[in-house]
Amino acid sequence: MYHYNIDPDETVSARDMLSARLSLQWKFEDWRGKLDPSCLIIVGDDLNNLFVGSSNALRFRLILSIHYYRLVMLINAPVVVKVLSEALDAQLSGHNVESLLEHAMPVLRHELGALQNLHQIICTILNFESVFLDQNDAWWLCNYTSECKQNSHGYYQILC
């Protein structure tokens, strides 16, 4: 899916990208389903009680979850861009885009869910354990997936 982004000889249709993304997503979800219970990916709702009695296992889960949601975003991004581009082109030329957008809606929902979960995880980390990113050499994980700045006190701030 990604090798097409450097001067491709032929263009890949949104349909082909949707199909390739679905196959990749199934493999990714199979991997997620086989995780040890101590390594489960954190969902936004899980965050309320996690920081009570923090442990190394929690640190690992947080970093794994951040990587997971970043990878979801990487899987979905080229599809979202391609679908929006083709939908705009089709609409400008007077063609119907309903079918294309209907097939793309699960991808958009999945992308939005990943963005929301990643945002919640990073905000929670910064609100409850502001030194987490520095202590775990993980500051770069959110470096370009969100706006994260260091303030005058040395703490990272994110727009939450």
Secondary structure, 3 states (H helix, E strand, C coil): CHHHHCCCCCCCCHHHHHHHHHHHHHHHHHHHHCCCHHHCCCCHHHHHHCCCCCCHHHHHHHHHHHHHHHHHHHHHHHHHHHHHHHHHHHHHCCCCCHHHHHHHHHHHHHHHHHHHHHHHHHHHHHHHCCCHHHHCCCHHHHCCCCCEEECCCCCEEECC
